[in-house]
């Protein structure tokens, strides 16, 4: 064999190898992108666990929600016994919990350890105690690494003040309306900043504005108006607190590399809210 013939044959083998790799990963796709698209979907959920329930009922509701999803947020976890029971139940089922002392303790985040690794966690105070109006409010944030796709996601959970909106209209309680709008503005800032260094952000919570009406009315400072250009509202168009009231949100940033596969209301629960669950496919 001449040197020229050997060179041509080696070049042909190399080109063939590249073509095989290109077929395996898809045109223009890297191995990392292929891994992300091959990762199975995961479910995110939100559930308000009514604060006045017994510990047994609160724990039963939380366990039922964890059977539905891989990552989620609870609201109204105000009792110490309830929180201790949540830690035990989560650990027993392979979930990690972010439930910080202080203002963020009422809005814990849970995630399945087999699917996600914790990268960072943070609790941000929205405002302190407002006597006669509202307890202190917080926004809890975790950054999670998807073990199956390698992607880094942000997950946010919060619970806004009640009594600031009725049928997605401002109530006559001016101070409560102001606190609600301020909370949603802070939430937007957190989600926008978190999206800058992750592949996408999912935010959940009881936001105390009926989305079924808000998506039509789009009142200034309420969720659709305040966040609509930043996120997709990934809930089904049905109620989670009765047939006509959807106060519980699961949203994802528009730039997230996540496709919504489906969403549903999961019922029944002992709480006066049902859970909202959304299935996402990494891409």
BELJODA-V187219 format. One line per field, one symbol per residue. ss: DSSP state (H for helix, E for strand, L for the rest). phi: phi as a letter, one per 40 degrees, with the letter a starting at -180 (. if undefined). psi: psi as a letter, one per 20 degrees, with the letter a starting at -180 (. if undefined). Layout:
ss=???
phi=???
psi=???
This chain:
ss=LLHHHHHHHHHHHHHHHHHHHHHHHLLLLLHHHHHHHHLLLEEEEEEELLLLLLHHHHHHHHHHHHHHLLEEEEELLLLHHHHHHHHHHHHHLLEEEELLLLHHHHLLEEEELLLEEEEEEEEEEEELLELLLELLEEEEEEEEEELLLLLEEEEEEEELLLLLEELLEELLLHHHHHHHHHHHHHHHHHHHHHHHHLLEEEEEEELLLLHHHHHHHLLLLLHHHHHLLLEEELLLLLLLLLLLLLLEEEEEELLLLEEEEEEEEELLLLLLLLEEEEEEEEL
phi=.ccccccccccccccccccccccccgdgccdccccccccccbbbabaccdccccccccccccccccccbbaabbbgcccdccccccdcccdcbgbcbbacchccccbcbbacccbbbcbaaabbccacdbdgbaccbabcbbbbccccbgcbbbbbbabcccgcbafgbccccdcccccccccccccdccccccccbbcibbbbicbfbccccccccfcdgcdcccbccbbccbcccacbbgcbbbcbbbbbcccccbbccaaacbacbcccbccbbbcbbca
psi=prhgghgggghgggggghhgghggiqpjprhghggghipqrqpqrppoophjrqhggghggggghhhgriprpqqkmipghgghhggghgghjkqqpomqqbhjhimqpqqphhhqppgqqqpppgqapnpigqrqqroppqpppohhiiqpqqppprorqqjiqpkkqpringhhgghgggghghggggggghihkrirppprrojkpohhhhhghlppirggghihihrpokqqmrqimrhjonipqoqqqhiqmpppgrqrpprrrhriqrqppppqoq.
